[in-house]
């Protein structure tokens, strides 16, 4: 490695995030219009009113529920709550803001000085939360080839913005943090990732070298990690060529996986923040804070530690079970069902079920599947009614068809587990049917045994236990 490459390896990147999530409310932040994000397929520009459109003389009316949700978020992120806060106007001119300003918080947000814990490479790290505040979403800009459209349905939808300190050093830490934030938001029912948008602005710089670069409007979690990786490589290449990192705002091009320059040296002062004169200051009492704190559910970190302690399972499995509150609840219901072991409940719920959900890009709570269906299938497996293969296939089909297991079994003809003596006769038939494979096995070709096991499973339509089939095959073949 030459001197330049060695120097690049020693560069330390520091990164911070500003993350926005659309809150799960019935109405918008400053009017009674329906929150179109959580409604079903509304035609463009139908969830609007004079306030949404910024008509002269209109005044905002604050959504109390949205404020309560943001207070929950701030408390869940271990923030200090400002007992008095107010709103400001952030001025900029663009078609997505009919008023030519956005109502947000600047000087005094809802919460400050919080933190979350993340685990990366088996190491715990604390990410400091600088501020948590509430603001309104702009309208949606729709770009066409020869023209641009604006849909104001989204204008005024309540957003939470969560701003971190520059505590990230790797893209992997960013991914772990964003997963944790989304998990917390969904635990407290503040956000639904199947409907709402989860966007982040990435601030990144090289420690001691150059200026900070901001990458705007990166949607999702995976994309932020990719953008961070790209920007690290881009900035390293600039340094390698003897250049200097200048302060600028860039945008993320998801189609090309690159960042592109938007404007230079933008600062907060450029937005001309002023106090919002049409909204009063909000005062929160200690009693109200305590009431909201008491309403919080068991949060992910606490749940993970409890699952590890109560059920003697490792962190990785506990994290998988706690990935959704509803999955953790399902697991604990399984364990309480007589005859289901902790080992089988944690494996089938925390590993197999999670794999099926990931494959189908589903959240358990939105799948339509009932806990009782999954518990019954795991109970049947515990009773050795079905083998591993058919148990997993039944579970897969439950999520695909959203039908009870009894109907799935009838529809697809899944067979119960074949017992020892019945299986022995089938194994003998397979051995007689494939003499070449038997000869290959005796000549030392191990793959021949796997072929014969596969043929036994095919003959039994997957209802044989592969381990038992292999055992019987070896017993017969060695005596043959």
C-alpha positions as CSV (number, residue, x, y, z in Angstrom):
1,X,0.0,0.0,0.0
2,X,1.5,3.4,-1.0
3,X,1.6,6.4,1.3
4,X,-1.5,8.0,-0.3
5,X,-3.6,4.9,0.1
6,X,-2.4,4.5,3.7
7,X,-3.3,8.1,4.5
8,X,-6.8,7.6,3.0
9,X,-7.3,4.5,5.3
10,X,-6.6,6.7,8.3
11,X,-9.2,9.3,7.4
12,X,-12.0,9.4,10.0
13,X,-15.5,10.4,8.9
14,X,-18.0,12.0,11.2
15,X,-21.7,11.9,10.2
16,X,-25.0,13.1,11.6
17,X,-28.6,12.6,10.5
18,X,-31.8,14.6,10.3
19,X,-34.6,12.1,10.0
20,X,-38.2,12.9,9.1
21,X,-41.2,10.5,9.5
22,X,-44.9,11.1,8.7
23,X,-46.9,10.8,11.8
24,X,-49.8,8.5,12.1
25,X,-52.7,10.9,12.8
26,X,-56.2,11.1,11.4
27,X,-55.9,14.7,10.3
28,X,-53.3,17.2,9.3
29,X,-51.1,19.3,11.6
30,X,-52.9,22.7,11.2
31,X,-56.3,21.9,9.8
32,X,-59.1,19.3,9.9
33,X,-58.3,17.8,6.5
34,X,-57.7,14.0,6.5
35,X,-54.1,12.8,6.7
36,X,-53.8,11.5,3.1
37,X,-50.7,9.5,3.9
38,X,-52.7,7.1,6.0
39,X,-55.8,7.1,3.9
40,X,-56.4,4.9,0.9
41,X,-55.7,6.1,-2.6
42,X,-57.2,9.6,-2.5
43,X,-57.3,11.4,-5.8
44,X,-54.8,14.3,-6.1
45,X,-55.8,17.6,-4.5
46,X,-58.9,16.3,-2.7
47,X,-57.6,16.3,0.9
48,X,-57.2,20.1,0.9
49,X,-58.7,23.3,2.3
50,X,-57.9,27.0,2.4
51,X,-55.3,26.4,5.1
52,X,-53.5,23.7,3.1
53,X,-53.5,26.0,0.1
54,X,-52.2,29.0,2.0
55,X,-55.1,31.2,1.2
56,X,-54.8,34.8,2.5
57,X,-56.4,35.3,5.9
58,X,-56.4,31.7,6.9
59,X,-54.9,30.7,10.3
60,X,-53.5,27.4,11.5
61,X,-55.1,25.3,14.3
62,X,-52.7,23.0,16.0
63,X,-53.5,19.2,16.1
64,X,-53.2,18.2,19.8
65,X,-52.8,14.5,19.0
66,X,-49.8,15.2,16.8
67,X,-48.1,17.1,19.7
68,X,-48.8,14.2,22.0
69,X,-47.3,11.8,19.6
70,X,-44.1,13.9,19.3
71,X,-43.9,14.1,23.1
72,X,-44.1,10.3,23.2
73,X,-41.3,10.1,20.6
74,X,-39.1,12.5,22.6
75,X,-39.6,10.6,25.8
76,X,-38.9,7.3,24.1
77,X,-35.6,8.7,22.9
78,X,-34.7,9.7,26.4
79,X,-35.0,13.5,25.7
80,X,-35.4,16.3,28.1
81,X,-38.8,17.9,27.4
82,X,-39.1,21.6,27.0
83,X,-42.2,22.5,29.0
84,X,-42.8,25.6,26.9
85,X,-42.1,25.6,23.1
86,X,-43.4,27.4,20.1
87,X,-43.4,27.3,16.3
88,X,-41.5,29.3,13.7
89,X,-41.7,30.1,10.0
90,X,-39.0,28.7,7.7
91,X,-39.1,30.9,4.6
92,X,-38.3,29.6,1.2
93,X,-40.0,29.9,-2.2
94,X,-41.0,26.7,-4.0
95,X,-44.2,25.4,-5.4
96,X,-44.6,22.7,-2.7
97,X,-45.2,25.5,-0.1
98,X,-48.2,27.5,-1.1
99,X,-47.6,30.0,1.8
100,X,-43.9,30.4,0.8
101,X,-43.0,29.3,4.3
102,X,-43.1,26.1,6.3
103,X,-44.4,26.0,9.9
104,X,-41.7,24.2,12.0
105,X,-39.7,24.6,15.2
106,X,-36.3,26.1,15.4
107,X,-35.4,28.0,18.6
108,X,-37.1,25.7,21.1
109,X,-38.2,22.2,20.0
110,X,-40.3,19.7,21.9
111,X,-37.3,17.7,23.2
112,X,-33.5,18.0,23.4
113,X,-30.5,16.1,24.6
114,X,-31.7,12.5,24.2
115,X,-29.9,9.3,23.1
116,X,-30.4,5.8,21.7
117,X,-28.2,2.7,22.0
118,X,-27.2,0.7,19.0
119,X,-25.2,-2.5,18.6
120,X,-22.8,-2.9,15.7
121,X,-20.3,-5.8,15.5
122,X,-21.2,-6.9,19.0
123,X,-20.3,-3.4,20.4
124,X,-22.7,-1.0,22.0
125,X,-22.6,2.7,21.0
126,X,-24.7,5.6,22.2
127,X,-26.0,8.0,19.6
128,X,-26.9,11.4,21.0
129,X,-30.2,13.0,19.9
130,X,-29.7,16.8,19.6
131,X,-33.4,17.7,19.1
132,X,-36.9,16.3,18.3
133,X,-39.4,18.7,16.8
134,X,-42.6,18.8,14.9
135,X,-43.3,20.5,11.5
136,X,-45.6,20.3,8.5
137,X,-44.9,18.3,5.3
138,X,-44.8,20.3,2.0
139,X,-46.9,19.3,-1.0
140,X,-45.7,16.6,-3.4
141,X,-44.0,17.7,-6.6
142,X,-44.6,15.4,-9.6
143,X,-42.1,15.8,-12.4
144,X,-43.2,14.9,-16.0
145,X,-41.2,15.1,-19.2
146,X,-42.5,18.5,-20.3
147,X,-44.2,19.9,-17.2
148,X,-44.5,19.7,-13.4
149,X,-47.6,18.9,-11.3
150,X,-48.3,19.7,-7.6
151,X,-50.4,17.5,-5.3
152,X,-51.4,19.4,-2.1
153,X,-52.9,16.3,-0.4
154,X,-49.6,15.9,1.5
155,X,-49.3,19.6,2.4
156,X,-49.7,19.9,6.1
157,X,-49.2,16.3,7.1
158,X,-47.5,16.2,10.5
159,X,-43.8,15.3,10.5
160,X,-41.4,14.5,13.3
161,X,-37.8,15.5,12.7
162,X,-35.1,13.8,14.8
163,X,-31.7,15.4,14.7
164,X,-28.6,13.6,15.9
165,X,-25.2,14.9,17.0
166,X,-22.4,13.9,14.5
167,X,-21.8,10.6,16.3
168,X,-21.7,8.2,13.3
169,X,-18.3,7.0,11.9
170,X,-19.5,4.2,9.6
171,X,-22.5,3.5,7.3
172,X,-23.2,0.4,9.4
173,X,-23.8,2.5,12.4
174,X,-26.2,4.7,10.4
175,X,-28.2,1.6,9.3
176,X,-28.4,0.3,12.9
177,X,-29.6,3.7,14.2
178,X,-32.3,4.1,11.6
179,X,-33.6,0.6,12.1
180,X,-33.8,1.4,15.9
181,X,-35.6,4.7,15.3
182,X,-38.1,3.2,12.9
183,X,-38.7,0.3,15.4
184,X,-39.3,2.7,18.3
185,X,-41.7,4.8,16.2
186,X,-43.7,1.7,15.3
187,X,-43.7,0.4,18.8
188,X,-45.4,3.6,20.1
189,X,-47.8,3.6,17.1
190,X,-46.4,6.9,15.8
191,X,-45.6,5.7,12.3
192,X,-46.4,2.9,9.9
193,X,-43.6,2.0,7.5
194,X,-45.9,0.3,5.1
195,X,-47.6,3.7,4.4
196,X,-45.6,6.6,5.8
197,X,-42.4,8.0,4.3
198,X,-39.1,7.8,6.3
199,X,-36.5,10.3,4.9
200,X,-33.1,11.4,6.1
201,X,-30.7,14.2,5.4
202,X,-27.1,13.1,5.8
203,X,-24.4,15.5,7.1
204,X,-20.9,14.2,6.5
205,X,-17.4,15.5,6.8
206,X,-13.8,14.3,7.3
207,X,-12.5,15.0,10.8
208,X,-10.1,17.9,10.7
209,X,-10.3,18.3,6.9
210,X,-12.6,20.4,4.8
211,X,-16.2,21.4,5.2
212,X,-19.5,19.6,6.0
213,X,-21.5,18.2,3.1
214,X,-25.3,17.7,3.4
215,X,-27.0,15.1,1.3
216,X,-30.8,15.9,1.2
217,X,-33.9,13.8,1.0
218,X,-32.7,10.2,1.1
219,X,-35.8,7.9,1.4
220,X,-35.6,4.7,3.4
221,X,-32.8,3.0,5.5
222,X,-30.8,1.1,2.9
223,X,-30.5,4.1,0.7
224,X,-29.0,6.2,3.5
225,X,-26.3,3.6,4.0
226,X,-25.6,3.4,0.3
227,X,-25.4,7.2,0.1
228,X,-23.0,7.4,3.0
229,X,-20.8,4.8,1.4
230,X,-20.8,6.7,-1.9
231,X,-20.0,10.0,-0.3
232,X,-17.1,8.5,1.7
233,X,-15.6,7.2,-1.5
234,X,-16.2,10.6,-3.3
235,X,-14.6,12.6,-0.6
236,X,-11.6,10.3,-0.3
237,X,-11.0,10.6,-4.1
238,X,-11.1,14.4,-3.8
239,X,-8.4,14.3,-1.1
240,X,-6.4,11.8,-3.1
241,X,-6.3,14.2,-6.0
242,X,-5.1,17.0,-3.8
243,X,-8.5,18.8,-3.7
244,X,-10.5,20.2,-0.8
245,X,-14.0,19.4,0.4
246,X,-16.2,22.5,0.2
247,X,-19.4,23.1,2.1
248,X,-22.4,22.3,-0.1
249,X,-25.8,20.7,-0.3
250,X,-26.1,17.7,-2.5
251,X,-29.0,15.5,-3.5
252,X,-29.2,11.7,-3.7
253,X,-30.0,10.2,-7.2
254,X,-31.5,6.9,-6.3
255,X,-31.6,5.7,-9.9
256,X,-27.8,6.1,-10.3
257,X,-26.7,5.7,-6.6
258,X,-24.7,8.9,-6.7
259,X,-24.9,12.4,-5.0
260,X,-25.2,15.5,-7.2
261,X,-24.4,19.1,-6.2
262,X,-27.5,21.4,-5.6
263,X,-26.1,24.6,-4.0
264,X,-23.1,25.9,-2.1
265,X,-22.6,27.1,1.5
266,X,-26.3,27.0,2.6
267,X,-26.8,27.9,6.3
268,X,-29.8,28.0,8.7
269,X,-29.8,31.8,8.5
270,X,-30.6,31.6,4.8
271,X,-34.1,30.4,5.7
272,X,-35.0,33.6,7.6
273,X,-36.6,32.0,10.6
274,X,-39.2,34.1,12.5
275,X,-41.6,33.4,15.3
276,X,-45.0,32.0,14.0
277,X,-47.4,34.8,15.0
278,X,-50.6,32.8,14.4
279,X,-49.9,30.1,16.9
280,X,-49.5,30.5,20.7
281,X,-46.7,29.0,22.8
282,X,-47.4,25.5,24.0
283,X,-47.1,24.9,27.7
284,X,-46.8,21.3,29.0
285,X,-47.2,20.5,32.7
286,X,-45.3,17.9,34.7
287,X,-48.5,16.0,35.1
288,X,-49.1,15.8,31.4
289,X,-45.5,14.6,30.8
290,X,-45.9,11.9,33.4
291,X,-49.2,10.8,31.9
292,X,-47.6,10.4,28.4
293,X,-44.6,8.7,29.9
294,X,-46.9,6.1,31.6
295,X,-48.7,5.4,28.3
296,X,-45.5,4.3,26.6
297,X,-45.3,0.5,25.9
298,X,-42.3,-1.6,26.8
299,X,-39.7,-0.2,24.4
300,X,-37.4,-2.4,22.2
301,X,-34.2,-2.2,24.3
302,X,-36.1,-3.1,27.5
303,X,-38.0,-5.9,25.7
304,X,-34.8,-7.4,24.3
305,X,-33.1,-7.4,27.7
306,X,-36.2,-9.0,29.3
307,X,-36.5,-11.7,26.6
308,X,-32.8,-12.6,27.0
309,X,-33.2,-12.8,30.8
310,X,-36.6,-14.5,31.1
311,X,-36.2,-17.1,28.3
312,X,-32.4,-17.6,28.3
313,X,-32.0,-16.7,24.6
314,X,-29.1,-14.9,22.9
315,X,-29.2,-11.2,21.9
316,X,-29.5,-11.9,18.2
317,X,-32.6,-14.1,18.6
318,X,-34.1,-11.6,21.1
319,X,-33.5,-8.7,18.7
320,X,-35.3,-10.7,15.9
321,X,-38.3,-11.4,18.2
322,X,-38.4,-7.8,19.2
323,X,-38.2,-6.5,15.7
324,X,-41.9,-6.0,15.8
325,X,-43.9,-5.6,19.0
326,X,-46.5,-8.0,17.6
327,X,-43.9,-10.6,16.8
328,X,-42.6,-10.5,20.4
329,X,-46.2,-10.8,21.6
330,X,-46.8,-13.8,19.4
331,X,-43.7,-15.5,20.8
332,X,-44.8,-15.0,24.4
333,X,-48.2,-16.3,23.6
334,X,-46.6,-19.4,22.0
335,X,-44.5,-20.0,25.1
336,X,-47.7,-19.8,27.3
337,X,-49.4,-22.5,25.1
338,X,-49.1,-25.8,26.9
339,X,-46.8,-28.2,25.1
340,X,-44.7,-25.6,23.1
341,X,-41.1,-25.3,24.2
342,X,-39.2,-22.0,24.3
343,X,-36.7,-23.5,21.8
344,X,-39.3,-24.2,19.2
345,X,-41.3,-21.0,19.8
346,X,-38.2,-18.9,19.5
347,X,-36.9,-20.7,16.4
348,X,-40.2,-20.8,14.5
349,X,-41.2,-17.2,15.4
350,X,-37.8,-15.5,15.6
351,X,-36.2,-17.2,12.6
352,X,-38.6,-19.0,10.2
353,X,-41.5,-16.5,10.5
354,X,-39.2,-13.5,10.2
355,X,-37.6,-15.1,7.1
356,X,-41.1,-15.6,5.5
357,X,-42.0,-11.9,6.3
358,X,-38.8,-10.6,4.9
359,X,-39.2,-12.7,1.7
360,X,-42.7,-11.3,1.2
361,X,-41.7,-7.8,2.3
362,X,-44.4,-7.9,4.9
363,X,-44.9,-6.6,8.4
364,X,-46.6,-9.1,10.7
365,X,-49.2,-6.7,12.0
366,X,-50.3,-5.9,8.4
367,X,-50.2,-9.5,7.2
368,X,-53.8,-10.4,8.2
369,X,-52.5,-13.6,9.8
370,X,-53.9,-14.5,13.2
371,X,-51.7,-15.5,16.1
372,X,-53.8,-18.6,16.7
373,X,-52.9,-19.9,13.2
374,X,-49.2,-19.7,13.8
375,X,-49.5,-21.1,17.4
376,X,-51.5,-24.1,16.1
377,X,-48.8,-24.9,13.4
378,X,-46.0,-24.7,16.0
379,X,-48.0,-26.9,18.4
380,X,-48.4,-29.6,15.6
381,X,-44.7,-29.5,15.0
382,X,-44.0,-30.0,18.7
383,X,-46.3,-33.0,18.6
384,X,-44.4,-34.3,15.6
385,X,-47.5,-34.2,13.5
386,X,-45.6,-32.5,10.6
387,X,-41.9,-32.5,9.8
388,X,-39.7,-29.4,9.4
389,X,-40.3,-29.0,5.7
390,X,-44.1,-29.3,5.7
391,X,-44.4,-27.1,8.8
392,X,-42.5,-24.3,7.1
393,X,-44.4,-24.8,3.9
394,X,-47.7,-24.6,5.7
395,X,-46.6,-21.4,7.4
396,X,-45.5,-19.9,4.1
397,X,-48.9,-20.6,2.5
398,X,-50.7,-19.1,5.5
399,X,-49.0,-15.8,4.7
400,X,-49.5,-16.1,1.0
401,X,-53.2,-17.0,1.1
402,X,-54.1,-15.6,4.5
403,X,-56.1,-18.7,5.4
404,X,-56.2,-20.8,8.6
405,X,-53.8,-23.8,8.6
406,X,-56.6,-26.4,8.4
407,X,-57.7,-24.8,5.1
408,X,-54.1,-24.6,3.9
409,X,-53.5,-28.3,4.6
410,X,-56.7,-29.2,2.8
411,X,-56.0,-26.9,-0.2
412,X,-52.4,-28.1,-0.8
413,X,-52.7,-31.7,0.5
414,X,-49.9,-31.5,3.1
415,X,-49.3,-34.9,4.6
416,X,-48.7,-35.7,8.2
417,X,-45.3,-36.9,9.2
418,X,-44.6,-40.5,8.2
419,X,-43.6,-42.8,11.0
420,X,-40.6,-45.2,11.1
421,X,-42.0,-48.4,9.7
422,X,-44.0,-46.8,6.9
423,X,-40.9,-44.8,5.9
424,X,-38.8,-47.9,5.9
425,X,-40.9,-49.4,3.2
426,X,-40.8,-46.3,1.0
427,X,-36.9,-46.2,1.4
428,X,-36.7,-49.8,0.2
429,X,-38.7,-48.9,-2.9
430,X,-36.5,-45.9,-3.6
431,X,-33.4,-48.0,-3.3
432,X,-34.8,-50.6,-5.8
433,X,-35.9,-47.8,-8.1
434,X,-32.5,-46.1,-8.3
435,X,-29.8,-48.8,-8.5
436,X,-27.3,-46.5,-10.2
437,X,-27.4,-44.1,-7.3
438,X,-26.9,-47.0,-4.9
439,X,-23.9,-48.1,-6.9
440,X,-22.5,-44.5,-6.8
441,X,-22.9,-44.4,-3.0
442,X,-21.0,-47.6,-2.6
443,X,-18.2,-46.3,-4.8
444,X,-17.7,-43.3,-2.5
445,X,-19.9,-40.6,-4.1
446,X,-21.6,-38.9,-1.1
447,X,-23.9,-36.8,-3.3
448,X,-25.6,-40.1,-4.2
449,X,-26.9,-40.3,-0.6
450,X,-28.4,-36.8,-0.8
451,X,-30.0,-37.7,-4.1
452,X,-31.7,-40.8,-2.5
453,X,-32.9,-38.7,0.4
454,X,-34.4,-36.2,-2.0
455,X,-36.2,-39.0,-3.8
456,X,-37.6,-40.3,-0.5
457,X,-38.9,-36.8,0.2
458,X,-40.4,-36.6,-3.3
459,X,-42.0,-39.9,-2.9
460,X,-43.6,-38.8,0.4
461,X,-44.5,-35.4,-0.9
462,X,-42.3,-33.8,1.7
463,X,-43.9,-35.5,4.7
464,X,-40.9,-37.6,5.6
465,X,-38.4,-36.5,8.2
466,X,-35.1,-35.9,6.2
467,X,-33.0,-37.0,9.2
468,X,-34.9,-40.2,9.7
469,X,-34.9,-40.9,6.0
470,X,-31.1,-40.5,5.9
471,X,-30.7,-42.7,9.0
472,X,-32.8,-45.5,7.5
473,X,-31.1,-45.2,4.1
474,X,-27.7,-45.6,5.7
475,X,-28.8,-48.5,7.7
476,X,-30.1,-50.4,4.7
477,X,-27.3,-49.4,2.3
478,X,-24.6,-50.5,4.8
479,X,-26.2,-53.9,5.0
480,X,-26.8,-54.2,1.3
